[in-house]
């Protein structure tokens, strides 16, 4: 039996526990083109819940170390999970597809100006020519702490099993494929080890 999405944007299934935080929902999510996989930088689900209670950043789902899946925000609402600035997809994947003249000007800028200009340049594109942003993606958090500037805790076997199941449900709901799933550091300027050991296929 497949999951059902109700009018409130909650995914109804026996494998999902509902723990919605309306304070992390910021306007309507009109389309879902992608999924972004994160780690929380906390040792437990409760750490994440305590953070969510403060409002601001959050994700649609959280998967605890034992594999328990919590839905923490409506799939009809936007969450701030991607970050303020997105990376350039064309620079990361195929530089030949970048606008060479415009990109050359951006790459000649100082680092701070460059990442802001790249963000503006990318947001002018439609997905999938750019990475996903808050207004067109679902965020999935996996409980796990960062160890140092390059490393996070290893995702557990139970978390990966739940992630694979959840991503499969989201594929069916939103007509997505594995090419529409990204680790957070691919999309934004984050610790490169975040979600490195996450497996959804």
C-alpha positions, 0 to 999 in steps of 0.5 A, a space after each residue: 500500500 502506497 503512502 497518501 498525501 492529504 490536503 494538509 500536505 501530510 504523508 499518511 503511512 504507518 512508517 511515518 510519525 507526524 510531528 509538524 512544526 508550523 514555525 519552520 513553514 514559510 509560504 507555499 511550496 507550489 512545485 517539488 522538483 528535487 530532494 535535498 538530503 542533510 544531516 542535523 549536526 545534533 546527536 538526537 532527534 530531540 536536538 533537532 526538534 528543540 531547534 525547530 521550535 525556535 522557528 527559522 530553518 528546518 526540513 520536511 522530514 527527519 530520520 532518527 538513528 534508529 530509522 524512525 521517520 518524522 514528518 516535521 513540515 507540510 509538503 505543501 509548505 516551503 522550508 528553509 533548508 537549502 541555505 542562503 546561497 546556491 552553488 553553480 551547477 554548470 561549473 560543478 558538472 559541465 563548464 561548457 554549458 556556462 555562459 562563458 562571458 558572464 561567468 568569466 566576469 563573475 569568476 574574476 570577482 573576490 570570493 564574497 562577491 563571487 558567491 553572491 553573483 553566482 547565486 543570482 546568476 543561478 537563480 535566474 535559471 529554471 531547474 534542472 539547469 540549476 540546483 534546487 532551492 527552497 521554493 522547489 525542493 523537499 528537505 530530508 534531515 538525518 540525525 548525525 553530528 559533524 566530527 570536523 570541517 570535512 566529516 560527519 558521523 556515518 549514517 546508520 544502516 537503519 537511516 539509509 533503509 528508511 531514506 531509501 523507502 521515503 525517497 521512493 515514496 517522494 519519487 512516486 508523489 512528485 514524479 522524480 528520479 534519482 537524478 533529482 536527489 542531492 546531498 546538501 554540500 552539492 547545492 550550497 556551501 556546507 561541510 563537504 562530509 554532510 550526508 556523504 554516507 547517505 544512500 538512497 539507491 
